[in-house]
């Protein structure tokens, strides 16, 4: 989904940890903005060098496998 011009994706928690540790322009998704981020959700800023399409495809594949 897109929220406030950011791409929000559900991917494995380990992958979120990896991306956050790289220090890119992306963060863990905190929908309530109360400091409690969702461990499998990742928010990508519009100026990020990360490939939105690739992340969306990764998220689709991950969520499809949860069934």
C-alpha positions in Angstrom: 0.0 0.0 0.0 1.0 3.6 -0.3 0.5 5.9 2.7 1.6 9.5 3.0 3.7 9.0 -0.2 5.5 6.1 1.3 5.4 2.5 0.1 4.3 0.2 3.0 5.1 -3.5 2.6 4.8 -6.7 4.7 8.0 -8.8 4.4 9.7 -11.2 6.8 11.0 -9.6 10.0 14.6 -10.6 9.3 14.4 -8.8 5.9 13.1 -5.7 7.6 16.0 -5.9 10.1 18.4 -6.2 7.2 17.0 -3.2 5.3 16.8 -1.0 8.4 20.4 -1.9 9.4 21.6 -0.6 6.0 20.5 2.9 7.0 18.5 3.5 3.8 15.7 6.0 3.6 13.2 3.6 5.0 12.0 2.5 8.5 9.9 0.1 10.3 6.2 0.9 9.9 4.6 2.5 13.0 1.0 3.1 12.0 -0.1 4.6 15.3 3.1 6.8 15.5 3.4 5.7 19.2 6.9 4.1 19.0 5.5 0.6 18.5 6.5 -0.5 15.0 5.1 -3.6 13.4 7.9 -6.1 13.0 7.0 -7.4 9.6 6.1 -4.0 8.1 8.4 -1.7 6.3 7.9 1.9 5.1 10.0 3.3 2.2 10.3 7.0 1.7 9.8 8.5 -1.8 13.4 9.5 -2.1 14.8 6.1 -1.3 17.1 4.3 -3.7 15.3 1.1 -2.9 13.3 -0.4 -5.8 9.6 0.0 -5.0 8.5 -2.5 -7.6 11.0 -5.2 -6.4 9.9 -4.6 -2.8 6.2 -4.9 -3.8 6.9 -8.1 -5.6 8.8 -9.5 -2.6 5.9 -8.6 -0.3 3.4 -10.2 -2.6 5.4 -13.4 -2.7 5.8 -13.4 1.0 2.2 -12.8 1.8 1.1 -15.4 -0.8 3.2 -18.0 1.1 1.5 -17.2 4.4 -1.7 -19.0 3.3 
